[in-house]
């Protein structure tokens, strides 16, 4: 108890700063991705396949940079500076996207945005682990995710109101506004509070000589490979669902597109807040696997419910399930990676490896789902995504071990 009190008191300002940074970065990280789909559909009248390509290009550029981004965050002690530069770039690009009509220019801007956003997750996670160490990391991740989801509610409501009362373009100006507030939060984060050795995943009793090459992390840690496979399938099933619901709702009521997407985001994010807090408080008590299985099990149900109805109130209400599943996922992802890479010195680059592979599923999701809609219907697209989600649940259930007390064992080699 004494250690916990000391931790809270000595780094209170920095911990609050990282919480509020997560709040204000909520819509900066993706540049209002779901709103972009609605904007392109209603303003430029692009079809779902073309919109899917734009969103996919951003996802691909993100995944190509994630591994070097994670490695760089492991290496650098200037993590705050990295965040400052990224926030400024994303804010400028987000506004620029809604003022250019050229398909090729929009693709180029989304490439820049995607590459930049790759640095957010490892930088924030690294700083958090550097502030707390492994013992307090679970609780702090829960708090970070709760603030992030609360920020998403605020940002989505702000963007939705701006889109409804002013114009769809006005929604995108909320990103630089939130960016300025995120930069203000960084001013209260003390560099001296960050243990950069702990931020890499090293513990007090491990030598930096044990650090393994980034390209060996999945080979050296089989549970991490299994985990990666399941979350690739999860994100492939999940990523396209909200954009498709937004398109489905907007086709019949184009003027209310911003309000619809805001409602979907707000309902989901409000649900994610208590889920993130629950994970932060109970993941060390209940274990990770049982909680994560709930998230995996909900996704196929959500997909089928989206497929079976066109009722606006019903579709928005189903977003409660999205909040439960993604609230669990968002909080436990970093916790499980930290479990599996403890003492390796490769926490951030391992995030990069895992999220790069995961990003393949997420980025392809919108393109594949959009193509199915164009070639068939929304029903069959949601049905396909639900089957993929069910496969992820089955693999996680039967092959993924509990990670709470996992001890990494480096494989012996001829040079060891």
NORPE-V740167 format. One record per backbone hydrogen bond with DSSP energy under -0.5 kcal/mol. CO is the residue of the C=O (numbers start at 1). NH is the residue of the N-H. E is the energy in kcal/mol with one decimal. If there is no record, write none. Layout:
BEGIN
{{CO/NH/E} {CO/NH/E}}
END
This chain:
BEGIN
{{1/5/-2.2} {2/6/-2.7} {3/7/-2.4} {4/8/-2.4} {5/9/-2.4} {6/10/-2.8} {7/11/-1.6} {9/12/-0.7} {11/15/-2.6} {12/16/-2.4} {13/17/-2.2} {14/18/-2.1} {15/19/-1.7} {16/20/-2.5} {17/21/-2.1} {18/22/-1.7} {19/23/-1.5} {20/24/-2.4} {21/25/-1.9} {23/26/-0.9} {25/29/-2.1} {27/31/-0.6} {27/32/-1.0} {32/36/-1.9} {33/37/-1.5} {34/38/-1.4} {35/39/-2.6} {36/40/-2.7} {37/41/-1.7} {38/42/-2.7} {39/43/-2.6} {39/44/-0.8} {40/46/-2.1} {47/51/-2.2} {48/52/-2.5} {49/53/-1.6} {50/54/-1.6} {51/55/-2.2} {52/56/-2.2} {53/57/-2.6} {54/58/-1.5} {55/59/-1.8} {56/60/-2.7} {57/61/-2.2} {58/62/-2.0} {59/63/-2.3} {60/64/-1.9} {61/65/-0.9} {62/65/-0.7} {62/66/-1.3} {63/67/-0.6} {65/69/-2.5} {66/70/-2.7} {67/71/-2.5} {68/72/-2.4} {69/73/-2.3} {70/74/-2.1} {71/75/-1.6} {72/76/-3.3} {78/82/-1.7} {79/83/-1.8} {80/84/-2.1} {81/85/-2.3} {82/86/-2.2} {83/87/-2.5} {84/88/-1.9} {85/89/-2.2} {86/90/-2.5} {87/91/-2.0} {88/92/-2.0} {89/93/-2.6} {90/94/-2.4} {91/95/-1.4} {92/96/-2.0} {93/97/-2.2} {94/98/-0.8} {95/98/-0.5} {96/99/-1.6} {96/100/-0.8} {97/100/-0.6} {102/106/-2.3} {103/107/-2.1} {104/108/-2.1} {105/109/-2.6} {106/110/-2.3} {107/111/-1.7} {108/112/-2.0} {109/113/-2.5} {110/114/-2.5} {111/115/-2.3} {112/116/-2.0} {113/117/-2.6} {114/118/-0.8} {116/119/-1.7} {117/120/-1.0} {117/121/-0.7} {118/122/-0.6} {119/123/-1.7} {120/124/-2.5} {121/125/-2.6} {122/126/-2.7} {123/127/-2.3} {124/128/-2.4} {125/129/-2.7} {126/130/-2.3} {127/131/-1.7} {128/132/-2.3} {129/133/-2.6} {130/195/-2.0} {132/136/-0.5} {133/136/-0.6} {133/137/-0.6} {134/138/-0.6} {136/140/-2.0} {137/141/-2.8} {138/142/-1.9} {139/143/-1.8} {140/144/-2.8} {141/145/-2.7} {142/146/-2.0} {143/147/-2.4} {144/148/-2.4} {145/149/-2.6} {146/150/-2.2} {147/151/-2.4} {148/152/-1.9} {149/153/-1.9} {150/154/-2.2} {151/155/-3.0} {152/156/-2.8} {153/157/-2.4} {154/158/-2.4} {155/159/-2.9} {156/160/-2.7} {157/161/-2.4} {158/162/-2.3} {159/163/-2.5} {160/164/-2.0} {161/165/-2.8} {162/166/-1.8} {162/167/-1.6} {167/171/-0.7} {168/171/-0.9} {168/172/-0.5} {169/172/-1.1} {170/173/-1.2} {171/174/-1.4} {172/175/-1.1} {172/176/-0.5} {173/177/-1.2} {174/178/-2.6} {175/179/-2.3} {176/180/-2.2} {177/181/-1.6} {178/182/-2.2} {179/183/-2.3} {180/184/-1.8} {181/185/-1.8} {182/186/-1.7} {183/187/-0.8} {184/187/-0.8} {185/188/-1.5} {186/189/-1.4} {188/190/-0.7} {190/193/-1.3} {191/194/-1.6} {193/195/-0.6} {194/196/-1.0} {195/199/-2.1} {196/200/-0.6} {197/200/-0.8} {197/202/-1.6} {198/201/-1.2} {200/347/-3.2} {201/343/-2.8} {203/206/-1.5} {207/210/-1.6} {208/211/-1.3} {213/216/-2.0} {214/217/-1.2} {216/220/-3.2} {217/221/-1.0} {221/224/-1.1} {221/225/-1.2} {222/226/-2.2} {223/227/-2.5} {224/228/-2.1} {225/229/-2.1} {226/230/-2.0} {227/231/-2.2} {228/232/-1.9} {229/233/-1.7} {230/234/-2.2} {231/235/-2.5} {232/236/-2.3} {233/237/-2.1} {234/238/-2.0} {235/239/-2.7} {236/240/-0.5} {238/241/-1.2} {238/242/-0.7} {239/243/-0.6} {240/244/-2.1} {241/245/-2.4} {242/246/-2.6} {243/247/-2.3} {244/248/-2.7} {245/249/-2.5} {246/250/-2.1} {247/251/-2.0} {248/252/-0.5} {249/253/-0.7} {253/256/-1.2} {254/257/-1.4} {256/260/-2.7} {257/261/-2.4} {258/262/-2.0} {259/263/-2.4} {260/264/-2.3} {261/265/-2.4} {262/266/-3.1} {263/267/-2.5} {264/268/-2.0} {265/269/-3.0} {266/270/-2.6} {267/271/-1.4} {268/272/-1.8} {269/273/-1.4} {270/274/-0.8} {271/275/-1.3} {272/276/-2.8} {273/277/-2.0} {274/278/-2.5} {275/279/-2.4} {276/280/-2.4} {277/281/-1.8} {278/282/-2.7} {279/283/-2.4} {282/285/-0.8} {282/286/-3.5} {282/287/-0.5} {283/287/-1.1} {287/291/-0.5} {288/292/-2.4} {289/293/-2.3} {290/294/-0.9} {291/294/-0.6} {291/295/-1.2} {292/296/-2.3} {293/297/-2.5} {294/298/-1.6} {295/299/-1.2} {296/300/-0.7} {297/301/-0.6} {298/302/-2.4} {299/303/-2.2} {300/304/-1.8} {301/305/-2.1} {302/306/-2.1} {303/307/-1.5} {304/308/-1.3} {305/309/-0.5} {306/309/-0.6} {311/315/-2.7} {312/316/-2.3} {313/317/-2.2} {314/318/-1.9} {316/319/-1.1} {317/320/-2.0} {318/321/-1.6} {318/322/-0.9} {319/323/-2.0} {320/324/-1.9} {321/325/-2.6} {322/326/-2.7} {323/327/-1.6} {324/328/-1.8} {325/329/-2.4} {326/330/-2.8} {327/331/-1.3} {328/332/-2.5} {329/333/-2.2} {330/334/-0.6} {331/335/-0.9} {332/336/-2.8} {333/337/-2.1} {334/338/-2.5} {335/339/-2.2} {336/340/-2.3} {337/341/-1.5} {338/342/-0.6} {339/342/-0.7} {341/344/-2.3} {341/345/-0.5} {341/346/-0.5} {344/212/-0.5} {346/350/-1.8} {347/351/-1.8} {348/352/-1.9} {349/353/-2.5} {350/354/-2.9} {351/355/-3.3} {352/356/-1.8} {353/357/-1.9} {354/358/-2.6} {355/359/-2.3} {356/360/-1.1} {357/361/-1.1} {358/362/-2.0} {359/363/-3.2} {360/364/-1.9} {361/365/-1.3} {362/366/-0.9} {363/367/-0.7} {364/368/-2.7} {365/369/-2.9} {366/370/-2.1} {367/371/-2.1} {368/372/-2.1} {369/373/-2.1} {370/374/-2.3} {371/375/-2.5} {372/376/-2.4} {377/381/-1.4} {378/382/-2.6} {379/383/-2.2} {380/384/-2.1} {381/385/-2.0} {382/386/-2.0} {383/387/-1.7} {384/388/-1.8} {385/389/-2.1} {386/390/-2.0} {387/391/-1.8} {388/392/-1.8} {389/393/-1.8} {390/394/-2.0} {391/395/-2.2} {392/396/-2.3} {393/397/-2.4} {394/398/-1.9} {395/399/-2.1} {396/400/-1.3} {399/401/-0.5} {403/406/-1.8} {406/408/-0.5} {408/410/-0.5} {413/416/-1.0}}
END
